[in-house]
């Protein structure tokens, strides 16, 4: 009887062991699957955290360099800023002691530049100073041609001069 009771216990043990083994295998697969999903979730979370940190860093950097951006933007004239650009050029005339006026403004077809015709009059030194101020303006200008003529005499003995400039604004954003 002892042998048969041991056989019965062995059979019962095997019967309990097999389901336990199956439950263990099932739980093991589920745990591995959950670990894999957790790893993917952690990677996604870290990528999102890094992206947010990069955005914060970029925002702080943009705030730090905003004066430089404004200074750089001052060197470019947008199509909506043509009038202030022309006003700036005309205001250089009185600074130089010359009378300056814009004669023409064109945007050549298929071009990303602005062509401006400008007339300046006054003494030779004031017209020359006006030309120097134009060359040293914050805008990138390419002088296509210039015509400088003596138009008459004045009381100072230097005479009056007239200059007509045709220049291209290279730093124009249409």
C-alpha positions as CSV (number, residue, x, y, z in Angstrom):
1,X,0.0,0.0,0.0
2,X,2.8,2.2,0.7
3,X,4.0,2.0,-2.9
4,X,0.7,2.7,-4.3
5,X,0.2,5.7,-2.0
6,X,3.5,7.1,-3.2
7,X,2.5,6.5,-6.8
8,X,-0.7,8.4,-6.1
9,X,1.1,11.2,-4.5
10,X,3.6,11.3,-7.4
11,X,0.7,11.4,-9.9
12,X,-1.1,14.1,-7.9
13,X,2.2,16.0,-7.7
14,X,2.7,15.8,-11.5
15,X,-0.9,16.8,-12.1
16,X,-0.4,19.9,-9.9
17,X,3.1,20.5,-11.3
18,X,2.0,20.6,-14.9
19,X,-0.6,23.4,-14.4
20,X,1.8,25.3,-12.2
21,X,4.4,25.0,-15.0
22,X,1.9,26.2,-17.5
23,X,0.9,29.1,-15.3
24,X,4.5,29.9,-14.7
25,X,5.2,29.9,-18.5
26,X,2.2,32.1,-19.2
27,X,3.2,34.6,-16.4
28,X,6.8,34.6,-17.6
29,X,5.7,35.5,-21.2
30,X,3.3,38.2,-19.8
31,X,6.1,39.7,-17.7
32,X,8.5,39.7,-20.6
33,X,5.8,41.4,-22.8
34,X,5.1,44.0,-20.1
35,X,8.8,44.6,-19.7
36,X,9.2,45.2,-23.4
37,X,6.2,47.6,-23.4
38,X,7.6,49.4,-20.4
39,X,11.0,49.7,-22.1
40,X,9.3,51.2,-25.2
41,X,7.3,53.5,-23.0
42,X,10.4,54.6,-21.1
43,X,12.2,55.3,-24.4
44,X,9.2,57.3,-25.7
45,X,9.1,59.2,-22.4
46,X,12.8,59.9,-22.5
47,X,12.6,61.1,-26.1
48,X,9.7,63.4,-25.2
49,X,11.6,64.7,-22.2
50,X,14.7,65.4,-24.3
51,X,12.6,67.1,-26.9
52,X,11.0,69.4,-24.3
53,X,14.4,70.2,-22.8
54,X,15.7,71.0,-26.3
55,X,12.7,73.3,-26.9
56,X,13.4,75.1,-23.5
57,X,17.0,75.4,-24.4
58,X,16.2,76.8,-27.9
59,X,13.7,79.2,-26.4
60,X,16.3,80.5,-23.8
61,X,18.9,80.8,-26.6
62,X,16.4,82.8,-28.8
63,X,15.7,85.1,-25.9
64,X,19.4,85.6,-25.3
65,X,20.1,86.4,-28.9
66,X,17.0,88.5,-29.7
67,X,19.0,91.8,-29.7
68,X,21.3,90.2,-32.3
69,X,18.3,89.0,-34.3
70,X,16.8,92.5,-34.3
71,X,20.2,93.9,-35.4
72,X,20.4,91.4,-38.2
73,X,16.8,92.1,-39.3
74,X,17.7,95.8,-39.5
75,X,20.1,94.9,-42.4
76,X,17.3,93.4,-44.4
77,X,14.3,95.2,-46.0
78,X,11.1,93.2,-46.4
79,X,8.6,94.0,-49.1
80,X,6.4,95.4,-46.4
81,X,9.3,97.6,-45.1
82,X,10.1,99.4,-48.4
83,X,8.7,102.8,-47.3
84,X,10.7,102.9,-44.0
85,X,13.8,101.9,-46.0
86,X,13.2,104.7,-48.5
87,X,12.6,107.2,-45.7
88,X,15.8,106.1,-44.0
89,X,17.7,106.8,-47.3
90,X,16.1,110.2,-47.7
91,X,16.9,111.1,-44.1
92,X,20.6,110.6,-44.8
93,X,20.4,113.6,-47.1
94,X,19.9,116.3,-44.4
95,X,22.5,114.5,-42.3
96,X,25.0,115.0,-45.1
97,X,23.8,118.5,-45.9
98,X,22.4,117.5,-49.2
99,X,18.8,117.3,-50.6
100,X,17.9,113.7,-51.4
101,X,14.8,112.4,-53.1
102,X,13.8,109.0,-54.4
103,X,13.1,109.1,-58.1
104,X,12.1,105.5,-58.8
105,X,11.5,102.1,-57.1
106,X,11.3,98.8,-59.0
107,X,11.3,95.1,-58.3
108,X,12.6,93.5,-61.4
109,X,10.6,90.4,-62.4
110,X,12.1,87.2,-61.2
111,X,14.6,89.0,-58.9
112,X,14.9,89.1,-55.2
113,X,16.3,92.6,-55.2
114,X,14.9,96.2,-55.2
115,X,16.2,98.8,-57.6
116,X,16.1,102.4,-56.4
117,X,16.7,105.6,-58.4
118,X,17.9,108.4,-56.1
119,X,18.7,112.1,-56.8
120,X,20.9,114.2,-54.4
121,X,21.9,117.8,-54.8
122,X,24.0,120.2,-52.8
123,X,27.7,121.1,-52.5
124,X,30.2,118.6,-53.7
125,X,31.2,117.7,-50.1
126,X,27.6,117.2,-49.1
127,X,26.8,115.0,-52.1
128,X,30.0,113.0,-51.5
129,X,29.2,112.7,-47.8
130,X,25.7,111.5,-48.8
131,X,27.3,108.8,-51.0
132,X,29.5,107.7,-48.2
133,X,26.6,107.5,-45.8
134,X,24.8,105.3,-48.4
135,X,27.8,103.0,-48.8
136,X,28.0,102.7,-45.0
137,X,24.3,102.2,-44.4
138,X,23.2,98.9,-42.7
139,X,21.7,97.8,-46.0
140,X,23.7,95.9,-48.6
141,X,23.6,98.2,-51.6
142,X,25.1,97.6,-55.0
143,X,25.5,100.8,-57.0
144,X,24.6,100.1,-60.6
145,X,25.6,103.5,-61.8
146,X,26.1,107.1,-60.6
147,X,26.1,110.3,-62.5
148,X,27.6,113.3,-60.8
149,X,27.4,116.7,-62.5
150,X,28.1,120.3,-61.6
151,X,24.9,122.3,-62.1
152,X,25.9,125.8,-61.2
153,X,27.8,128.1,-58.9
154,X,27.1,129.2,-55.4
155,X,28.2,132.0,-53.1
156,X,30.8,129.8,-51.5
157,X,32.6,129.3,-54.7
158,X,32.3,125.5,-54.7
159,X,29.2,125.4,-57.0
160,X,26.2,123.2,-56.7
161,X,26.3,119.5,-57.7
162,X,23.7,117.0,-58.6
163,X,24.1,113.2,-58.4
164,X,21.8,110.6,-59.7
165,X,22.3,107.1,-58.3
166,X,20.8,103.8,-59.4
167,X,21.3,101.1,-56.8
168,X,20.2,97.7,-56.0
169,X,19.2,96.7,-52.5
170,X,20.6,93.2,-52.2
171,X,19.3,92.6,-48.7
172,X,15.7,92.7,-49.9
173,X,13.2,90.0,-48.9
174,X,10.3,90.0,-51.3
